[in-house]
Amino acid sequence: MRRVIISSLFIGFFAFCDAQIDFNNFTTVQSKGNIPVDFTTETFQKINQNLQNKRTEVGNQIDQRKFQVQTNYPIDNILHSGLVVFGDEISAFVSKTADQLLKNNLELRNKLRFYTIKSTISNAFSTDQGIIFVTTGLISQLSSEAQLAYILAHEISHYTEHHVVDAFVWKKDQKFDREFINKMNVYSKDKEFEADRLAINLYQEAGYSKEEILTTFDLLLYSHLPFDEVNISLDYFQSDLMYLPPHLFPVEEFPIKVDENEDDENSSHPNNKKRKAAVFEKISELNVSWGSKLFFQTEKDFYFVRNIARFEAVRGFILNAEYGSAIYAIYLLEKEFPTSLYLKKMKAQAWLGIYQYSKSNDIHSVIKTKSEFEGYSAKVHYLIDELDKKELTTFCIRNIYDLYKSNQADIEISAIYKFLIKELSGDELFAIKNYSSMTYKKALELSLLPEDTVSSKVFEEVSKYSKIKSKLSSDNLSKTVDSTNFYLYGISDVIKDSLFLSLLGENRKLMDLEKNAKERYNNLSAKEQKKFQKKNQYEQFKLGISEIIIVEPKVISYSKSGVDNVKSELLEENFSDAISESAQCANIIAHQIDNRTIKTNGTVCFNERNVLISSLIQVGENTGIHSFPVDFTLLKELSKTYNTSKAMYTVVDHTFDPDIKWRYVFVSLYLAPTAPFFIPVYVPSKIMTGNKTNLTVIMLDIETGSVLTGNSFHYNDPISKHTLGARLYTIFKHLNSSTNRL
Amino acid sequence: MISKTIYITFICLFSFIELSYSQNYSGYYGKRNFVEITSVSYSPLVRNLLNKSSWGGYEKVNDDLLIPRGKTWLKSGFHVSLSRVIKNNVSVGFEYGIDICKMGSPTLNDYKYWGPPYYMDNFAHEQLTMIRTLYMPKIELTNGDGLLPMGISHIIGIGFSSAKIREKDYLMLFKYEGGYMNLPEGVTLNSADYIDYASRYRGLQLLYGLKMRYPVSKHLFINYGVRYKLDIRFFDIYAGSDESSSLKKIVKDNLFFNFICFDLGVSVPF
C-alpha cells in the first residue's frame, strides 16, 4: 500500500513536472522547494559541528581540523558556484534511483543527499559529507535508469568505505617526492576497483539488470562525444537563399578514436578494459539471481529527465563558447523538438558567437581542432573550419536572419539579431556593396541563359582566373557564376531589409566614435596612457546609477600556508556589511544577493544568484568578446524584479607580508651606531606597509551581457569592514555620478 | 610676528589648494576633515646611550630631600591637529602640541660661592620642568591609491617650537658626599634667583612621520605611528642674566637629542 502511495505521489510529481517543463520554452534548470541546510549553513559552522564527532581514524585534533577544512571548503565552493541545483527534476530522479538502491538500508539513505551540477562534462562524485553530485552531462548520456543506478552505487561505495578519509590519511604518510604522483595514481586506482566491486552488490540487490553494468563503462568511455551519434548532412545547413558548395562538407567519416585499453599509468582511474574485466570477474563470482530491470521509474520519466539534461547541455555549450558542439546538439534535439523556440534561440546565439570569434580571428577557440574530429558531430566543426572569414560571416548572418524572420515576435531572437547588426557595424571586412542582390540560384539561372546580352556581359566582366576556376569546378556551374564566391549571393534579401540597413547605419556612427576614441588613446605615449589610466581609475565608474544588484562579494585572505578559508569566510560577512552601509551612505539602492540573503529569502534568491553567477562565468569564458547572455530571458526578468539591469561583482584578496629583510637589521646592529636610526625607521615602516589588499570590482549590464566597467584597486590597508567600506563608498559615489563633478 | 606670517602663509596655501582640488574627492564616507588627539611619546635614546653620567637629575622626595633619578627613557606629550583632505592622497593640517617634561642634568652652573664647606659643585636642584608648545603646519601624503585619512601616510612638517621653564619654586640644596647639608643660617636658595622664567627658547622643528589610521567605525580611527623630529635653533632670544645661557643649553639638549617619537591616539573625521 505504501508503495502504491509513493508511486502515485511520484507519478503525480512528474506529471506536475511535465506540465511545468515546456521544451518549446525551456529555461535553465532551477532549484525548487525548501533550501537544504547544506546551502545555508556557514562552512566554519559545519566544521565546528563535524569536529564534535571526534574521528580518530583521521588522526589527532590538528589533523581532524585540517581534514574538515580541506574537505568542507571545496565542497561548499561547489555548492555556491552557481552551477548546483537542488529539488529539481533531475535531482529528484536521481534521489528516487538511490531510494531503489538503498531500499534495504534506510539509515544510509537518510545520510545521503543528491544534487545536480549543470556541466557538460560527464561526471559523478561523492563527498565525505554524504553529498553525491551528478552532472547534467552524465544524465544526458544515459540510456537507462540502470546505468545511473550503477554509477550511484559506485559513488555510494566510496562514501560507505570512507575513501576520502583514507586518501587524506594516506597522503599524510607520504613524501612529496618525484614518485608521489605515481603512487597516488596507484592508490586511487585501487580505490576505484574497490568501489566498482562493492557497487555490484548494491546494484544486484536493487534488482537491476546485470548487462547494464558493462554498458555503463561504455557510456563512460564515449562520454566525451555528443549524447547521440546521428549523421548530419549538408542539407541541414542549406537553404534556398544560401548555397553551400559540397566541398565544404566532409566526404569521409571521422572515426571515433577511443582505446579501451589506454595507458592509465598517469591516471587516477583504471582504464575501461581493466574495470570491465574486474567487474566481470566479480559478477562471475557472485552466485545470486539477478534482476532484469532497466527501469524502476517509468521510461517516460527517464527520457523526460534526460531531455532536460540534453537541453541543459545546449545551454552549457553556449555558456562555455563551444558553439560547434552546441550546433550539433541542437541538431540532435530538433529531431524530437522541431518547433522548440528555445532551440532556435540557442541556435541564434551559437551562430552569433561563431561570427564574433571568427571576426576576432579566434574561431578555433569555439570549434574542435582537426585532431579532435570524431564521429558525425565532427562534420559541423569541419564545415565551420572550412569556411573562411567572409563566408562564415555571411553564413552566420543568413542563419540569424532566417531565425529572426520566422520568430520576429520573440524578444530574445530580435535582440540577438540587433546584436549581430551592432557587431557587423564594427566589422571592417563587411561591406554591403560587395554582396549581390540576387540569390545564387537566380544568378546561376541568369548566367545559363543563351544569347543573353546580360549574361554575356557578365561573362566578359568575370576575370580570367574566375573563368578558369569555374571551368574546373566540380559543381558543373556556369562559367559566369563562380562557386568560390557563393557567399556573395547568400544575403540578397538581408541587404535589402530596411531595418537592417538603418540599424547598421546608426551603429556604424557609434562605432566610428568609439574607434576614434580608441585611436586617440593608442596615439598617446606609454607614460600618457599610464597617467590616463590612473586618472580614469575612479572616473570610469561614473555611470549615473542609483540602483544596483550586488552579487556574492568574495574575500580571499592568504596566510603563509595558502588561502585561509576560515578567515576568508568570516571576513565575507564584514564585506557584505560594508557594502550595505557604504551604498546607503552614497545614496545607492543596493540589492544584495549573497549567502545571507539566501538564508532569509530562500530558493528564489538562490536561483537568482545562480543566474547572475552564470552571467559572470559567461563573460569570463569570452574575454575580449562581448557575448550575448545565454540566460537572456531570466536576466531580463531579474532586471524587472530589481528595477535595474546593473550588477556589481566584487572580490577582495589580502595578504600580510611585511617583507622585512632581516639581514639589513643585522647589518645595522653590527654597525652599531646606525641601529638606533635605522631599525626604528625600517621595521615600523615595513610593518605598516605590509598589508597588501586588492579590491576588484566589475560592473555588468546583465541584460546585454556587456561589461560596463571594471578595475582592480591595490592598497596597503588592512582588511576590515570599514577599510573596505570607505573604498566602496568612493566607488559608489562615483557610480551615482554621471558628470565630472562629484 | 613670525608666527603670524606662518599662519597667513598656511591659510593662503590651504585655500589655493582647496579651491583647486575640492571637487575631486569624496572623502572617507563623505568626510574630508579630521581632528586628531595623539599622545606623542619620545625616547631620548641617543642622549641616554651616549652619556654615562646620570642625566636624570634629582627628584624631590620631600621639602628638603632630593634623590638622584635614573635616566628617563620615555616622555610624553599631547598633540591636537586639525586637517583637511585635499585629494585622495594629500591632506594639509595644523598641529598644536604641548610637551611637558622634567629635564635632568646638567645642573645649573652659576652658583654663588658660599665659602667652605659650601662649594660650587656641591649644588643640586630638583629636575626642571620644561613646557614646550609646538605650532606646526603639516602635509600628509600617501601613495596614489591612498584614501586619506585612512591607512598609512607620510607626514612632513616644519613647525615653530617655543619652550620655557615652568615657574615653580624648585628645591635647591647643597650636597656633599653622603648627603645634603643645610644651608648656613639665614641663607636661602631660591630657584627664582637662578632661573629666568620669562625666557622663551624658540626653534624650529622638522618632522617626518609615518602614521597609520585604522578605522574602527565610520566616525573614529585609531592612529599610531612613528615620527622622526629634529629640533634646531632658529634664533637666539634670551633675556635676563647669564644664568639663562645654561638653561638654554639644558633645554636645547633635551629637545635636540629626542629624535624618535611614537604616536598613539584617535582621529575623528567629520
Interface residues (C-beta under 8 A of the other chain):
Chain A: K534 E581 S582 C585 A586 P676 F677 P680 V681 P684 S685 M688 T689 F713 H714 Y715 N716 D717 P718 S720 H722 T723 G725 A726 R727 Y729 T730 K733 H734 R741 L742
Chain B: Q23 N24 Y25 S26 Y28 Y29 G30 L45 V46 L49 N88 N143 G144 D145 G146 L147 M150 G151 I152 L210 M212 Y214 P215 V216 S217 K218 G225 V226 Y228 F259 I260
